[in-house]
């Protein structure tokens, strides 16, 4: 299958490579079947936790201070988390209003 001059398999290979390099982040929609990709600004996303809305799918970085506090709390229990690979799910401010 092709999309213009590009094959679909080439698109998926590139998405996979960009995910492995940390340039984009892959997550799944609430239905579990739809893959979502988000550009990751390296300096922002490299060492932070992320939060994702279960309703609209919006994902964002947790600020460094909050991320560090959560990591510290868990490390007190001898648990080290993979901060850039960790996503906390919930409901964003906008979706809470609706």
Backbone as JSON Lines, residues from 0, in Angstrom:
{"i":0,"aa":"X","n":[0.84,-1.18,0.0],"ca":[0.0,0.0,0.0],"c":[0.89,1.24,0.0]}
{"i":1,"aa":"X","n":[0.47,2.26,-0.71],"ca":[1.26,3.47,-0.83],"c":[0.41,4.68,-0.48]}
{"i":2,"aa":"X","n":[1.07,5.68,0.04],"ca":[0.45,6.97,0.32],"c":[1.23,7.98,-0.5]}
{"i":3,"aa":"X","n":[0.72,8.3,-1.69],"ca":[1.49,9.12,-2.61],"c":[2.69,8.33,-3.11]}
{"i":4,"aa":"X","n":[3.89,8.9,-2.96],"ca":[5.12,8.23,-3.39],"c":[5.77,7.41,-2.28]}
{"i":5,"aa":"X","n":[5.14,7.35,-1.11],"ca":[5.75,6.68,0.05],"c":[4.93,5.45,0.42]}
{"i":6,"aa":"X","n":[5.63,4.35,0.66],"ca":[4.93,3.13,1.08],"c":[4.59,3.23,2.57]}
{"i":7,"aa":"X","n":[3.49,2.63,2.95],"ca":[3.05,2.62,4.34],"c":[4.11,1.94,5.21]}
{"i":8,"aa":"X","n":[4.75,0.89,4.72],"ca":[5.78,0.21,5.51],"c":[6.96,1.14,5.8]}
{"i":9,"aa":"X","n":[7.29,2.03,4.86],"ca":[8.37,3.0,5.08],"c":[7.99,3.98,6.19]}
{"i":10,"aa":"X","n":[6.73,4.37,6.21],"ca":[6.25,5.27,7.26],"c":[6.39,4.6,8.63]}
{"i":11,"aa":"X","n":[5.94,3.35,8.74],"ca":[6.01,2.64,10.02],"c":[7.46,2.38,10.44]}
{"i":12,"aa":"X","n":[8.34,2.08,9.49],"ca":[9.76,1.89,9.82],"c":[10.35,3.18,10.38]}
{"i":13,"aa":"X","n":[10.01,4.3,9.78],"ca":[10.51,5.59,10.25],"c":[9.93,5.96,11.61]}
{"i":14,"aa":"X","n":[8.65,5.69,11.82],"ca":[8.04,5.94,13.13],"c":[8.73,5.11,14.2]}
{"i":15,"aa":"X","n":[9.01,3.86,13.89],"ca":[9.7,2.98,14.83],"c":[11.1,3.5,15.15]}
{"i":16,"aa":"X","n":[11.84,3.9,14.13],"ca":[13.2,4.42,14.34],"c":[13.18,5.71,15.15]}
{"i":17,"aa":"X","n":[12.24,6.61,14.86],"ca":[12.15,7.87,15.59],"c":[11.74,7.63,17.05]}
{"i":18,"aa":"X","n":[10.92,6.63,17.29],"ca":[10.53,6.27,18.66],"c":[11.75,5.75,19.43]}
{"i":19,"aa":"X","n":[12.51,4.86,18.8],"ca":[13.72,4.31,19.44],"c":[14.74,5.4,19.75]}
{"i":20,"aa":"X","n":[14.82,6.4,18.91],"ca":[15.77,7.5,19.1],"c":[15.27,8.52,20.12]}
{"i":21,"aa":"X","n":[14.01,8.4,20.55],"ca":[13.44,9.33,21.51],"c":[12.97,10.64,20.91]}
{"i":22,"aa":"X","n":[12.87,10.7,19.6],"ca":[12.42,11.92,18.93],"c":[10.9,12.04,19.04]}
{"i":23,"aa":"X","n":[10.22,10.91,18.99],"ca":[8.77,10.89,19.17],"c":[8.43,9.85,20.24]}
{"i":24,"aa":"X","n":[7.27,10.0,20.83],"ca":[6.79,9.08,21.86],"c":[5.55,8.4,21.34]}
{"i":25,"aa":"X","n":[5.48,7.09,21.52],"ca":[4.32,6.32,21.08],"c":[3.46,5.97,22.28]}
{"i":26,"aa":"X","n":[2.18,6.16,22.14],"ca":[1.23,5.73,23.16],"c":[0.01,5.19,22.44]}
{"i":27,"aa":"X","n":[-0.94,4.7,23.19],"ca":[-2.14,4.13,22.58],"c":[-3.38,4.86,23.07]}
{"i":28,"aa":"X","n":[-4.34,5.0,22.18],"ca":[-5.62,5.62,22.53],"c":[-6.34,4.74,23.54]}
{"i":29,"aa":"X","n":[-7.37,5.3,24.12],"ca":[-8.13,4.59,25.15],"c":[-8.61,3.23,24.68]}
{"i":30,"aa":"X","n":[-8.92,3.11,23.39],"ca":[-9.42,1.83,22.87],"c":[-8.32,0.77,22.8]}
{"i":31,"aa":"X","n":[-7.06,1.19,22.97],"ca":[-5.94,0.26,22.97],"c":[-5.47,-0.18,21.6]}
{"i":32,"aa":"X","n":[-6.2,0.18,20.56],"ca":[-5.86,-0.26,19.21],"c":[-5.2,0.82,18.36]}
{"i":33,"aa":"X","n":[-5.45,2.06,18.68],"ca":[-4.96,3.17,17.86],"c":[-3.67,3.71,18.45]}
{"i":34,"aa":"X","n":[-2.6,3.69,17.66],"ca":[-1.32,4.24,18.1],"c":[-1.32,5.74,17.91]}
{"i":35,"aa":"X","n":[-0.78,6.45,18.9],"ca":[-0.65,7.9,18.84],"c":[0.82,8.25,18.94]}
{"i":36,"aa":"X","n":[1.27,9.22,18.18],"ca":[2.67,9.63,18.2],"c":[2.75,11.11,18.55]}
{"i":37,"aa":"X","n":[3.72,11.45,19.38],"ca":[3.91,12.84,19.78],"c":[5.39,13.19,19.69]}
{"i":38,"aa":"X","n":[5.66,14.36,19.12],"ca":[7.02,14.86,19.05],"c":[7.51,15.18,20.47]}
{"i":39,"aa":"X","n":[8.73,14.78,20.79],"ca":[9.3,15.03,22.12],"c":[10.44,16.02,21.98]}
{"i":40,"aa":"X","n":[10.29,17.17,22.6],"ca":[11.39,18.11,22.63],"c":[12.42,17.53,23.61]}
{"i":41,"aa":"X","n":[13.57,17.15,23.09],"ca":[14.57,16.44,23.87],"c":[14.9,17.11,25.2]}
{"i":42,"aa":"X","n":[15.13,18.41,25.18],"ca":[15.52,19.09,26.41],"c":[14.39,19.13,27.42]}
{"i":43,"aa":"X","n":[13.15,19.03,26.96],"ca":[12.01,19.05,27.88],"c":[11.63,17.65,28.36]}
{"i":44,"aa":"X","n":[11.65,16.69,27.47],"ca":[11.07,15.37,27.76],"c":[12.07,14.32,28.2]}
{"i":45,"aa":"X","n":[13.33,14.57,28.08],"ca":[14.31,13.52,28.31],"c":[14.29,12.95,29.73]}
{"i":46,"aa":"X","n":[14.1,13.8,30.73],"ca":[14.2,13.29,32.1],"c":[13.0,13.67,32.95]}
{"i":47,"aa":"X","n":[11.83,13.62,32.36],"ca":[10.63,13.98,33.08],"c":[9.56,12.91,32.95]}
{"i":48,"aa":"X","n":[8.66,12.88,33.9],"ca":[7.46,12.07,33.8],"c":[6.51,12.73,32.82]}
{"i":49,"aa":"X","n":[5.54,11.98,32.37],"ca":[4.54,12.51,31.45],"c":[3.15,12.18,31.98]}
{"i":50,"aa":"X","n":[2.2,13.04,31.66],"ca":[0.8,12.79,32.01],"c":[-0.01,12.75,30.73]}
{"i":51,"aa":"X","n":[-1.02,11.87,30.71],"ca":[-1.84,11.72,29.51],"c":[-3.3,11.66,29.9]}
{"i":52,"aa":"X","n":[-4.11,12.44,29.19],"ca":[-5.55,12.46,29.44],"c":[-6.2,11.24,28.8]}
{"i":53,"aa":"X","n":[-6.99,10.52,29.59],"ca":[-7.71,9.35,29.08],"c":[-8.88,9.73,28.18]}
{"i":54,"aa":"X","n":[-9.28,11.0,28.21],"ca":[-10.44,11.43,27.42],"c":[-10.01,11.94,26.05]}
{"i":55,"aa":"X","n":[-9.16,12.96,26.02],"ca":[-8.78,13.59,24.74],"c":[-7.46,13.07,24.18]}
{"i":56,"aa":"X","n":[-6.67,12.36,24.99],"ca":[-5.4,11.81,24.53],"c":[-4.23,12.75,24.62]}
{"i":57,"aa":"X","n":[-4.44,13.98,25.11],"ca":[-3.35,14.95,25.21],"c":[-2.29,14.44,26.17]}
{"i":58,"aa":"X","n":[-1.02,14.56,25.76],"ca":[0.09,14.16,26.61],"c":[1.01,15.35,26.81]}
{"i":59,"aa":"X","n":[1.52,15.51,28.01],"ca":[2.44,16.61,28.28],"c":[3.47,16.19,29.32]}
{"i":60,"aa":"X","n":[4.56,16.92,29.34],"ca":[5.63,16.68,30.31],"c":[5.21,17.25,31.66]}
{"i":61,"aa":"X","n":[5.58,16.53,32.71],"ca":[5.42,17.05,34.06],"c":[6.63,17.93,34.33]}
{"i":62,"aa":"X","n":[6.43,19.08,34.98],"ca":[7.56,19.97,35.21],"c":[8.63,19.27,36.05]}
{"i":63,"aa":"X","n":[9.86,19.7,35.89],"ca":[11.01,19.04,36.5],"c":[10.89,18.93,38.02]}
{"i":64,"aa":"X","n":[10.45,19.99,38.69],"ca":[10.33,19.95,40.16],"c":[9.34,18.88,40.62]}
{"i":65,"aa":"X","n":[8.18,18.82,39.98],"ca":[7.17,17.81,40.34],"c":[7.67,16.41,40.02]}
{"i":66,"aa":"X","n":[8.3,16.27,38.87],"ca":[8.84,14.98,38.46],"c":[9.9,14.49,39.46]}
{"i":67,"aa":"X","n":[10.77,15.41,39.87],"ca":[11.82,15.06,40.84],"c":[11.23,14.67,42.19]}
{"i":68,"aa":"X","n":[10.16,15.38,42.62],"ca":[9.53,15.06,43.91],"c":[8.92,13.66,43.89]}
{"i":69,"aa":"X","n":[8.25,13.32,42.79],"ca":[7.64,11.99,42.67],"c":[8.73,10.92,42.66]}
{"i":70,"aa":"X","n":[9.8,11.16,41.9],"ca":[10.92,10.2,41.85],"c":[11.55,10.03,43.23]}
{"i":71,"aa":"X","n":[11.67,11.12,43.97],"ca":[12.25,11.07,45.32],"c":[11.36,10.25,46.25]}
{"i":72,"aa":"X","n":[10.05,10.47,46.18],"ca":[9.12,9.69,47.01],"c":[9.26,8.2,46.76]}
{"i":73,"aa":"X","n":[9.35,7.83,45.49],"ca":[9.48,6.41,45.14],"c":[10.85,5.86,45.51]}
{"i":74,"aa":"X","n":[11.88,6.68,45.39],"ca":[13.23,6.2,45.73],"c":[13.36,5.97,47.23]}
{"i":75,"aa":"X","n":[12.56,6.68,48.03],"ca":[12.55,6.42,49.48],"c":[12.08,5.0,49.78]}
{"i":76,"aa":"X","n":[11.31,4.42,48.87],"ca":[10.86,3.03,48.99],"c":[11.74,2.08,48.19]}
{"i":77,"aa":"X","n":[12.96,2.55,47.87],"ca":[13.93,1.76,47.1],"c":[13.41,1.36,45.73]}
{"i":78,"aa":"X","n":[12.68,2.28,45.1],"ca":[12.15,2.03,43.76],"c":[12.61,3.15,42.85]}
{"i":79,"aa":"X","n":[13.29,2.78,41.77],"ca":[13.77,3.77,40.81],"c":[12.9,3.67,39.57]}
{"i":80,"aa":"X","n":[12.36,4.82,39.15],"ca":[11.48,4.8,37.98],"c":[12.22,5.26,36.73]}
{"i":81,"aa":"X","n":[11.72,4.82,35.61],"ca":[12.21,5.25,34.3],"c":[11.41,6.49,33.93]}
{"i":82,"aa":"X","n":[11.91,7.66,34.35],"ca":[11.12,8.89,34.19],"c":[10.68,9.18,32.77]}
{"i":83,"aa":"X","n":[11.57,9.19,31.76],"ca":[11.08,9.52,30.43],"c":[10.14,8.47,29.85]}
{"i":84,"aa":"X","n":[10.17,7.26,30.38],"ca":[9.3,6.2,29.88],"c":[8.03,6.02,30.68]}
{"i":85,"aa":"X","n":[7.8,6.86,31.69],"ca":[6.65,6.7,32.56],"c":[5.56,7.71,32.21]}
{"i":86,"aa":"X","n":[4.35,7.19,32.04],"ca":[3.2,8.03,31.75],"c":[2.16,7.79,32.84]}
{"i":87,"aa":"X","n":[1.66,8.89,33.42],"ca":[0.6,8.82,34.42],"c":[-0.7,9.21,33.72]}
{"i":88,"aa":"X","n":[-1.69,8.35,33.83],"ca":[-2.96,8.56,33.14],"c":[-3.99,9.18,34.07]}
{"i":89,"aa":"X","n":[-4.84,10.03,33.5],"ca":[-5.89,10.68,34.27],"c":[-6.76,11.51,33.36]}
{"i":90,"aa":"X","n":[-7.25,12.65,33.87],"ca":[-8.14,13.52,33.12],"c":[-7.61,14.94,33.17]}
{"i":91,"aa":"X","n":[-7.37,15.54,32.0],"ca":[-6.8,16.89,31.95],"c":[-7.81,17.93,32.45]}
{"i":92,"aa":"X","n":[-7.3,19.11,32.71],"ca":[-8.13,20.21,33.24],"c":[-9.31,20.52,32.31]}
{"i":93,"aa":"X","n":[-9.03,20.59,31.0],"ca":[-10.07,20.92,30.02],"c":[-11.17,19.85,30.01]}
{"i":94,"aa":"X","n":[-10.79,18.57,30.04],"ca":[-11.79,17.51,30.0],"c":[-12.56,17.4,31.32]}
{"i":95,"aa":"X","n":[-11.97,17.84,32.41],"ca":[-12.69,17.85,33.7],"c":[-13.83,18.87,33.65]}
{"i":96,"aa":"X","n":[-13.64,19.96,32.88],"ca":[-14.67,20.98,32.76],"c":[-15.85,20.52,31.92]}
{"i":97,"aa":"X","n":[-15.59,19.65,30.95],"ca":[-16.63,19.21,30.02],"c":[-17.45,18.07,30.57]}
